[in-house]
């Protein structure tokens, strides 16, 4: 049976080859991405070997461990001098199987210290214009006094040996910390707060002409670095771009600020009666029951009255947070404060906004509603949001995320008017930054190493949430929009699987391209049902844990039953592009006359053909056509009168499904999709035959531009006039 099958296949191959053309010698066929290695080979050559902590299925293994770090902090804001003074008592739990001789602590504020190497790592010439402040810092070596001042590092009153290496501090332990043991120590520090509009930064203060400040404070305390079995200590320096890797823990934080400030932060407020007025507490209780619209806790009129004063006393706001990887807070006397309840699968979560009057009317209209939409939509695709609240704080030039709180831009004109662009940017950044609660605040990937694992995944879910919030405002086609980047200068593009500090085009690389790739997977390759189950499986497996890229790739395949190694390899590990076009369309005809090639085969393999019995034939000669050749065999069914042999060419390095839209003479259309595996045996050419009772007037590849095709000039037959003009220009250039 096997021999006969091979014999039949060989004959059919010879027959079908009679309609094939000689391989084209077009220079495009030698574009980057075409190698001798099959694009569908498994990723075993690049993925880390599975182990009992990170398994082959992509799930955490039975030996998976991670450290825990608890903080008790007393923080004081010195508004007069714009300084933070802090003390922290840290409990470090060694849950690993290893003995630890030292601990590494992150000192992120040192990135802007006077002796920071971050400015020295920037290559560039002189600017045509600079601000006076920038000129002084760049050309006059002006000292600004930023960075942590560490006043003590102690354990039980005894100083601890430590060494500061720029943005990292090594604490040398008195004796090795054994598995299962914990170590208690304390740090005291202070630092000067940066003005985000003058000095830049992910957190800091925004100053206003009336003398008030809006403090959005993060990276304000020495934080333990991650220790795991993948990186050991993740103690890569903070250069200012690639963000953070942090351990989960419990926080108790006392924030002492001017008594006329409104404060919110990571965690649950413990002393409402001491810091809120009776009316504010009454409004907050009303907000807890308002699921359809925000409730004002502090009105604009009240905020405007407060900003005219300046209290001399202080209040201490006490917060507790469990199982979070970080802590941040916002404080100002300028804040308007509103909130509403959000139903997350039967659990009430508060959506909260803080903003100065400069944010209105835009913020009052949209911020808290955008927060609520984000929590609902992200929960659908991942897991039920586990924290009690999510806060959006307005600061003019920020877009930054922390557990339960984020800082967001989007400011109307001084007269309160705003464009759709400003509105879209403001809503978009809120959805994005609130969405970071899921990635990486809960699915806690290593931002310092793999930016795309939080920014890319988050940007993808953001697209879906924005569509729910306002489909018209956020109408987009991510796979089409990414082609300008992917089809650009290859020397200026890095693979997604690159450490963020040395990526040239950071935004497209870490945000847009991973998001577009996941959008393509969901819409075109896997389908929403299969994709959503796999994505949800990954998210739930790695809640409150530290996943790696391998865990994501393997979980998506494990939960979907799809081999996606070809996609991960091309989209994430290379800078290859999609370029699939129509090379040739040849009309074919039904006939009762065999051509010379078939006659020769029948003579050569007479016994085989005799056993086949009656035959009808396909020809490319119109004069030999006989549409009635099949009539006696059709059993009354209509026989296709039109047959077309279509050869598709793949000029780009990426393999993708071929999506074909056929338009018939009567104006009707039909779509057919061929999976990416059509390129398994031939990386440059694929052939298909289409038959119909109606004449095909045109054929279009990727009609909705959903495969990120960088050159659509070869996607149609017959060629459109615009495509013919592109061909002419290319010939002139060549």
C-alpha positions in Angstrom: 0.0 0.0 0.0 2.8 2.4 0.9 4.6 1.7 -2.4 1.4 2.2 -4.4 0.8 5.5 -2.6 4.2 6.8 -3.4 3.9 5.7 -7.0 0.6 7.6 -7.4 2.0 10.6 -5.7 5.0 10.7 -8.0 2.8 10.6 -11.1 0.5 13.3 -9.7 3.5 15.5 -8.9 4.9 15.2 -12.4 1.5 16.1 -13.8 0.9 19.1 -11.6 4.5 20.3 -12.3 3.5 20.7 -16.0 1.7 23.9 -15.0 4.6 25.3 -12.9 6.8 28.1 -14.1 10.6 28.5 -13.8 11.6 30.0 -10.5 11.8 33.8 -10.7 15.1 35.4 -10.4 13.7 38.7 -9.0 16.1 40.3 -6.5 13.4 40.4 -3.9 13.7 36.7 -3.5 17.0 37.1 -1.8 15.7 39.5 0.9 16.7 39.1 4.5 15.0 36.3 6.4 15.5 33.5 3.8 17.8 30.9 5.2 18.4 27.2 4.8 16.8 26.6 8.2 13.2 25.7 8.2 11.0 28.3 9.9 8.9 25.7 11.6 11.8 24.0 13.5 11.2 23.9 17.2 12.5 26.6 19.6 14.5 24.2 21.7 17.7 25.8 20.4 16.8 29.2 22.1 14.5 28.5 25.0 15.9 27.7 28.4 15.7 24.1 29.4 12.7 23.3 31.6 13.2 22.4 35.2 11.3 21.7 38.4 10.7 25.4 39.0 9.8 26.5 35.4 8.3 23.4 33.7 8.0 22.3 30.1 4.3 23.1 30.2 5.0 26.7 31.1 3.5 26.3 34.6 5.4 26.8 37.9 7.0 23.5 39.0 6.6 21.7 42.3 10.0 23.1 43.5 9.1 26.7 42.5 10.1 29.3 45.2 10.3 33.0 45.5 11.4 35.4 48.2 9.2 37.6 50.4 10.1 41.0 51.7 8.0 42.9 54.2 8.3 46.7 54.9 7.2 48.9 57.8 7.9 52.5 56.9 7.6 56.0 58.3 7.7 58.6 55.6 7.7 62.4 56.1 7.2 64.9 53.3 9.1 68.2 53.9 7.1 70.4 51.7 9.1 73.5 52.4 12.3 71.9 51.1 10.8 69.3 48.8 12.5 66.4 50.5 11.4 62.9 51.6 12.7 61.6 54.9 12.2 57.9 55.6 13.0 55.0 57.8 12.1 51.4 57.0 12.2 48.1 58.9 12.6 45.2 56.5 12.0 41.5 57.0 13.6 39.4 54.3 12.3 35.9 54.0 14.7 33.4 52.3 12.4 30.9 50.7 15.0 29.7 48.3 17.1 26.5 48.6 20.3 28.6 48.7 22.5 30.2 51.4 22.7 33.9 50.9 25.9 35.8 51.9 24.5 39.2 51.0 21.4 41.1 49.9 21.1 43.5 47.1 19.0 46.7 47.5 17.9 49.0 44.7 18.6 52.7 45.0 16.8 54.0 42.0 17.0 57.7 43.0 20.8 57.5 42.4 20.1 57.3 38.7 19.9 61.2 38.8 22.6 61.7 41.5 25.3 64.2 40.7 27.8 61.3 40.0 25.3 59.3 38.0 26.7 57.6 34.8 23.4 57.7 33.0 24.1 61.1 31.4 27.5 59.9 30.4 26.1 56.9 28.5 24.2 59.2 26.1 25.9 59.8 22.8 25.0 63.0 21.1 26.2 66.4 19.8 25.3 69.9 20.9 21.7 71.0 20.7 20.7 74.1 18.8 18.8 75.3 21.9 18.5 74.4 25.5 16.9 75.8 28.6 19.1 77.7 31.0 18.7 74.9 33.6 19.8 72.3 31.1 22.7 74.5 30.0 23.9 74.8 33.6 23.7 71.1 34.3 25.2 70.1 30.9 28.0 72.7 30.4 28.6 74.2 33.8 28.5 70.9 35.8 25.9 72.3 38.2 25.2 70.0 41.1 21.5 69.5 41.8 21.8 67.3 44.9 19.6 64.4 43.8 20.0 60.8 44.9 19.6 58.9 48.1 21.4 60.0 51.2 21.7 56.8 53.3 22.2 57.7 56.9 22.2 54.3 58.5 21.9 50.5 57.7 21.5 48.5 60.9 20.2 45.2 62.3 19.1 45.3 65.9 21.0 48.5 66.5 24.3 47.2 65.0 25.6 48.8 61.8 25.7 46.5 58.8 28.5 46.4 56.4 27.3 47.7 53.0 28.7 48.9 49.7 26.9 51.3 47.3 27.5 50.6 43.6 25.6 53.4 41.9 21.9 52.3 41.8 22.5 49.1 43.8 23.6 48.6 47.4 25.0 45.3 48.7 24.4 44.5 52.3 26.9 42.1 53.6 25.2 39.7 56.1 26.9 38.9 59.5 26.4 35.2 58.6 24.9 33.3 55.6 21.1 33.4 55.6 20.0 29.8 55.5 17.0 28.5 53.5 13.8 29.1 55.5 15.4 31.8 57.6 14.5 35.5 57.8 16.6 38.6 58.4 15.5 41.9 60.0 17.3 45.1 59.3 16.5 48.8 58.9 17.5 51.7 56.7 17.2 55.5 57.2 17.5 57.8 54.3 16.4 61.1 52.7 16.5 62.6 49.2 15.6 65.7 47.3 12.4 65.4 45.2 12.9 66.1 41.5 10.5 68.4 39.5 9.3 66.2 36.8 8.8 69.1 34.3 12.3 70.4 34.8 14.3 67.4 35.9 12.3 64.6 34.3 11.6 61.3 36.1 9.0 58.7 36.6 7.9 60.3 39.8 8.5 63.5 41.6 6.6 66.8 41.9 4.7 69.1 39.5 4.9 72.7 40.6 2.2 75.2 39.9 2.3 79.0 39.6 0.3 79.5 42.8 3.1 77.9 44.8 1.5 74.5 45.3 2.9 71.2 44.3 1.4 67.9 43.1 3.6 65.1 44.6 3.4 61.8 42.8 6.0 59.7 44.7 7.5 56.4 43.8 10.9 54.7 43.9 11.2 56.7 47.1 12.6 54.0 49.3 15.5 51.4 49.1 13.8 48.3 47.7 15.1 44.7 47.7 16.1 43.2 44.4 14.8 39.9 43.2 16.7 36.7 43.9 15.6 33.6 41.9 16.8 30.5 40.1 16.8 32.3 36.7 19.0 35.3 37.3 20.3 34.7 40.8 20.3 38.3 42.0 18.7 40.6 39.5 21.1 43.5 40.2 21.4 45.1 36.7 22.0 48.8 37.1 19.0 51.2 36.6 20.0 53.4 33.7 16.6 55.1 33.6 14.7 53.2 30.9 14.3 49.5 31.7 12.1 49.3 34.8 12.0 47.1 37.8 12.2 43.6 39.2 10.7 43.4 42.7 9.6 40.8 45.3 6.1 40.5 46.8 5.5 41.4 50.4 3.3 43.1 53.0 3.6 46.9 53.7 2.7 49.1 56.6 3.4 52.7 55.7 2.8 55.9 57.7 2.8 59.0 55.5 3.2 62.3 57.3 2.2 65.3 55.1 0.8 68.8 55.6 -2.6 68.5 57.3 -4.4 70.2 54.4 -3.2 67.6 51.8 -5.4 64.8 50.3 -3.4 61.5 50.1 -4.0 58.2 48.5 -1.6 55.3 48.1 -1.1 51.6 47.6 -3.1 49.7 50.1 -6.0 50.3 52.4 -6.3 53.4 54.6 -6.3 52.4 58.2 -7.3 55.6 59.9 -10.1 57.3 58.0 -11.5 58.9 61.1 -8.2 60.7 61.8 -7.5 62.1 58.3 -10.9 62.5 56.6 -13.7 64.9 57.6 -17.1 63.5 58.5 -18.5 64.7 55.2 -15.7 63.1 53.2 -16.3 59.8 55.0 -20.0 60.0 54.3 -19.3 60.6 50.6 -16.8 57.8 50.5 -19.5 55.4 51.9 -21.8 56.6 49.2 -19.2 55.9 46.5 -18.8 52.4 47.7 -22.4 51.8 46.6 -22.4 53.8 43.4 -21.8 51.4 40.5 -23.0 53.7 37.7 -21.3 57.0 38.2 -18.5 58.5 40.3 -19.2 60.3 43.6 -17.3 63.5 44.5 -15.4 63.0 47.8 -13.6 66.4 47.4 -15.3 68.8 45.0 -13.6 71.3 42.7 -14.8 74.2 44.8 -13.4 72.6 48.0 -10.1 71.9 46.2 -9.9 75.5 45.0 -10.4 76.8 48.5 -7.8 74.4 49.9 -5.1 75.4 47.4 -5.4 79.0 48.5 -4.1 78.2 52.0 -1.0 76.6 53.4 -1.3 74.6 56.6 1.5 74.5 59.2 0.5 71.3 60.9 0.7 67.7 59.7 -1.4 64.6 59.5 -0.2 61.0 59.3 -2.1 58.7 56.8 -1.6 55.0 57.6 -1.8 52.4 54.9 -1.6 48.6 54.8 -1.1 46.5 51.7 -0.8 42.8 51.5 1.0 40.8 48.8 2.2 43.8 46.7 5.5 44.2 44.9 5.9 47.9 45.5 4.4 51.0 47.1 3.7 54.5 45.8 1.6 57.5 46.9 0.2 60.9 45.8 -0.4 63.9 47.9 -1.4 67.6 47.4 -3.8 70.2 48.7 -5.0 70.7 45.1 -6.7 67.4 44.6 -10.3 66.9 43.5 -11.2 63.4 44.6 -13.9 61.1 43.1 -14.6 57.4 43.2 -17.1 54.8 42.2 -17.7 51.1 42.9 -16.9 48.4 40.3 -18.3 44.9 40.3 -15.6 42.3 39.6 -17.4 39.0 39.6 -19.4 39.8 42.7 -16.5 41.7 44.5 -16.6 45.4 44.9 -13.5 47.2 43.8 -13.1 51.0 44.1 -12.2 53.0 41.0 -10.6 56.3 42.2 -9.3 59.5 40.7 -7.3 62.4 42.1 -6.6 65.5 40.0 -6.0 69.2 40.2 -8.6 71.6 38.7 -6.3 72.0 35.7 -7.4 68.5 34.7 -11.1 69.4 34.4 -13.5 69.0 32.7 -11.7 66.1 31.1 -10.8 64.2 34.2 -14.1 64.5 35.9 -15.8 63.2 32.8 -13.5 60.2 32.0 -10.8 59.2 34.5 -12.7 57.1 37.0 -15.0 55.6 34.3 -11.8 54.6 32.4 -10.4 53.0 35.6 -13.6 50.9 36.1 -13.7 49.8 32.4 -10.1 48.7 32.7 -10.6 46.6 35.8 -13.7 44.9 34.2 -12.2 44.2 30.8 -8.7 43.1 32.0 -10.4 40.8 34.6 -12.3 39.0 31.8 -9.1 38.1 29.9 -6.9 37.3 32.9 -8.3 36.8 36.5 -10.5 38.7 38.9 -8.7 41.8 40.0 -7.6 40.9 43.6 -6.8 44.3 45.1 -9.5 46.6 46.8 -8.9 49.7 44.6 -7.2 51.2 41.6 -6.3 54.9 41.6 -5.6 57.3 38.7 -3.7 60.4 39.6 -3.3 63.3 37.2 0.2 64.8 36.6 0.9 66.8 33.5 3.7 64.8 32.0 3.6 61.4 33.6 2.5 57.9 32.6 3.7 55.5 35.3 2.3 52.5 37.2 2.5 51.0 40.7 0.3 48.6 42.7 -3.2 50.1 43.0 -2.0 53.6 41.9 -0.8 55.2 38.7 0.2 58.7 37.5 -1.3 59.9 34.2 -1.0 62.8 31.7 -3.8 64.4 29.6 -4.5 68.0 30.3 -7.1 70.3 28.7 -6.3 73.8 27.5 -6.4 76.5 30.2 -9.9 77.4 29.1 -11.1 73.8 29.6 -11.3 72.9 25.9 -9.5 69.9 24.5 -9.1 68.0 21.3 -10.0 64.4 20.5 -6.2 63.8 20.5 -5.9 65.0 24.0 -9.0 63.0 25.1 -7.7 59.9 23.4 -4.3 60.2 24.9 -5.7 60.8 28.4 -8.1 57.8 28.3 -5.5 55.6 26.7 -2.8 56.3 29.2 -5.2 55.7 32.1 -6.3 52.3 30.7 -2.7 51.4 30.0 -1.3 52.4 33.4 -4.2 50.9 35.4 -3.8 47.8 33.2 -0.3 47.5 34.6 -1.8 46.3 37.8 -2.2 43.0 36.0 1.1 43.1 34.1 3.6 43.3 36.0 2.2 44.2 39.4 0.5 40.7 39.7 2.0 38.7 36.8 5.3 39.8 38.1 7.8 39.6 35.2 11.3 41.0 35.2 10.9 44.5 33.7 14.6 45.2 33.8 15.4 42.2 31.6 12.2 41.8 29.4 10.3 45.0 28.9 7.9 43.5 26.4 6.5 41.0 29.0 4.7 43.7 30.8 4.5 46.6 28.3 3.7 44.4 25.3 1.1 42.2 27.0 -0.5 45.2 28.7 -0.6 47.2 25.4 -2.4 44.3 23.8 -5.1 44.0 26.4 -5.3 47.8 26.4 -6.4 47.7 22.7 -9.4 45.5 23.6 -10.4 47.6 26.6 -10.2 50.8 24.6 -12.5 49.3 22.0 -15.1 48.7 24.8 -14.7 52.2 26.2 -15.0 54.1 22.9 -14.8 52.0 19.7 -15.0 55.1 17.5 -12.4 57.1 19.3 -9.9 54.2 19.4 -10.6 52.7 16.0 -7.3 51.1 14.9 -5.6 48.2 13.1 -2.5 47.3 15.1 -1.2 44.9 12.5 -1.4 47.5 9.7 0.0 50.3 11.9 3.1 48.3 12.9 4.2 47.8 9.3 5.9 51.2 9.1 8.2 50.2 11.9 8.8 46.6 10.8 9.4 47.6 7.2 11.9 50.4 8.2 15.7 50.4 8.2 16.7 47.0 9.6 19.9 48.4 11.1 17.7 50.5 13.4 15.5 47.7 14.6 16.1 45.1 17.4 14.3 41.8 18.0 11.6 42.0 20.7 13.7 39.5 22.7 16.3 42.2 23.6 17.1 43.8 26.9 15.5 47.2 26.9 18.4 49.4 27.6 20.1 48.9 24.2 17.0 48.8 22.0 17.0 51.6 19.5 13.3 52.2 18.9 12.0 51.4 22.4 8.3 52.1 21.9 7.6 50.0 18.9 9.9 47.3 20.1 8.6 46.8 23.6 5.0 48.1 23.2 3.5 48.2 19.7 5.1 45.1 18.0 4.4 42.6 20.8 0.9 44.0 21.1 0.3 43.7 17.4 1.7 40.2 17.4 -0.7 39.1 20.1 -3.6 40.8 18.3 -2.6 38.9 15.2 -2.5 35.6 17.1 -5.9 36.2 18.6 -7.7 37.5 15.5 -6.1 35.6 12.7 -4.1 32.6 13.8 -5.7 31.1 16.9 -9.1 32.7 17.1 -10.5 34.5 20.2 -11.8 31.5 22.0 -8.6 29.5 21.8 -6.4 32.5 22.4 -8.4 33.8 25.4 -8.3 30.4 27.2 -4.5 30.1 26.7 -3.8 33.7 27.7 -6.0 33.4 30.8 -4.2 30.1 31.7 -0.8 31.9 31.5 -2.1 34.8 33.6 -3.6 32.7 36.3 -0.6 30.3 36.5 1.7 33.2 37.2 -0.4 35.4 39.4 1.9 36.7 42.2 4.9 34.9 40.7 7.9 35.6 38.5 7.3 34.3 34.9 9.9 34.2 32.1 9.4 34.5 28.4 9.6 30.7 28.1 6.8 30.4 30.6 4.6 32.6 28.4 5.4 30.8 25.1 5.0 27.4 26.6 1.8 28.2 28.4 0.2 29.6 25.3 1.0 26.3 23.4 0.2 24.0 26.3 -3.3 25.5 26.9 -4.2 25.8 23.2 -2.8 22.6 21.6 -1.1 24.7 18.9 2.5 24.6 17.9 3.4 28.3 17.7 7.2 28.0 17.8 7.3 29.3 14.2 5.5 32.5 15.3 7.5 33.1 18.4 10.8 32.6 16.5 9.9 34.9 13.7 8.0 37.7 15.5 10.0 37.8 18.8 13.5 36.6 17.9 14.0 38.2 14.5 13.3 41.5 12.7 11.9 39.6 9.7 8.9 41.0 7.9 5.7 39.8 6.2 5.5 40.2 2.5 3.2 37.8 0.7 2.0 38.5 -2.8 0.4 37.0 -5.9 3.0 36.0 -8.4 0.8 34.5 -11.1 -2.8 33.6 -11.9 -3.3 31.2 -14.7 -6.8 30.3 -16.0 -7.3 26.6 -16.6 -9.9 24.7 -18.5 -11.8 21.4 -18.3 -11.2 19.2 -21.4 -11.6 15.7 -22.7 -8.3 15.9 -24.5 -5.0 14.9 -22.8 -2.0 17.0 -23.6 1.3 15.6 -24.9 2.7 15.2 -21.4 -0.2 13.2 -20.2 -0.1 11.0 -23.3 3.5 10.2 -22.7 2.8 9.3 -19.1 -0.1 7.1 -20.1 2.2 5.2 -22.4 4.9 5.0 -19.7 2.6 3.8 -17.0 -0.1 2.1 -19.0 -1.2 -0.4 -16.4 -1.6 2.2 -13.8 -3.7 4.4 -16.1 -5.8 1.4 -17.3 -6.7 0.8 -13.7 -7.9 4.3 -13.3 -10.7 4.0 -15.8 -12.3 7.1 -17.3 -10.4 10.4 -17.0 -11.1 14.1 -17.6 -8.2 16.5 -18.0 -7.1 20.1 -17.1 -5.5 22.2 -19.7 -4.1 25.7 -19.9 -5.1 25.9 -23.6 -8.4 27.7 -24.0 -8.9 26.2 -27.5 -9.0 22.7 -26.0 -11.6 23.6 -23.4 -14.7 21.4 -23.2 -16.9 22.4 -20.3 -19.1 19.3 -20.8 -16.3 16.8 -20.2 -17.6 16.2 -16.6 -21.3 16.2 -17.3 -21.8 12.5 -17.4 -20.0 12.1 -14.0 -21.5 15.1 -12.1 -24.8 13.3 -11.1 -26.8 16.4 -11.9 -24.6 18.8 -10.0 -23.3 22.0 -11.6 -19.7 21.6 -12.8 -17.3 24.4 -12.1 -16.7 26.3 -15.3 -13.8 28.4 -14.1 -10.6 27.1 -12.7 -7.6 29.2 -11.7 -4.1 28.1 -10.7 -2.6 30.8 -8.3 1.0 31.0 -7.2 1.7 33.0 -4.1 5.2 34.2 -3.4 6.7 35.0 0.0 9.3 37.7 -0.3 9.6 38.5 3.5 11.2 36.3 6.1 8.0 35.7 8.2 5.7 32.9 7.6 2.0 33.8 7.9 -1.4 32.4 6.9 -2.5 33.3 3.4 -5.9 35.1 3.5 -7.5 35.3 0.1 -10.6 37.2 -1.0 -12.2 36.2 -4.3 -14.4 38.7 -6.1 -16.8 37.2 -8.7 -18.2 38.7 -11.8 -21.6 39.1 -10.1 -20.0 41.2 -7.3 -20.2 38.6 -4.6 -17.1 37.7 -2.6 -15.7 34.7 -0.8 -12.8 34.3 1.6 -10.5 31.4 2.1 -7.6 31.1 4.6 -4.7 28.8 4.3 -2.7 28.2 7.5 0.9 29.3 7.9 1.9 25.7 7.6 1.4 26.0 3.8 5.0 27.3 3.8 6.4 24.3 5.6 7.9 22.6 2.5 8.7 25.7 0.4 9.6 29.0 2.1 9.1 31.1 -1.0 6.3 29.7 -3.1 2.8 28.2 -2.5 0.3 27.2 -5.1 -3.5 26.7 -4.8 -6.2 26.0 -7.4 -9.6 27.7 -7.1 -12.7 26.5 -9.0 -16.1 28.1 -9.3 -19.2 28.1 -11.4 -18.7 31.9 -11.5 -15.9 33.9 -13.2 -13.4 35.3 -10.7 -12.7 39.0 -11.6 -10.2 39.7 -8.9 -8.1 38.1 -6.1 -6.9 40.0 -3.0 -4.4 38.7 -0.4 -4.8 39.9 3.2 -7.8 42.2 2.3 -8.1 43.5 5.9 -4.3 43.9 6.4 -4.2 41.6 9.4 -0.9 39.9 8.8 1.4 42.9 9.0 2.3 42.8 5.3 4.9 45.5 4.7 4.3 45.7 0.9 0.7 45.4 -0.3 1.6 46.4 -3.9 1.8 42.7 -4.9 -1.4 41.6 -3.0 -3.9 41.9 -5.8 -4.7 40.4 -9.1 -5.1 42.0 -11.5 -2.8 44.7 -10.2 -4.4 47.9 -9.2 -3.3 51.1 -10.9 -1.6 52.3 -7.7 0.3 49.1 -7.5 1.5 49.4 -11.1 2.8 52.8 -10.3 4.8 51.4 -7.3 6.3 48.8 -9.6 7.3 51.5 -12.1 9.0 53.5 -9.3 10.8 50.4 -8.1 12.1 49.7 -11.6 13.3 53.3 -11.9 15.1 53.0 -8.5 16.6 49.7 -9.5 
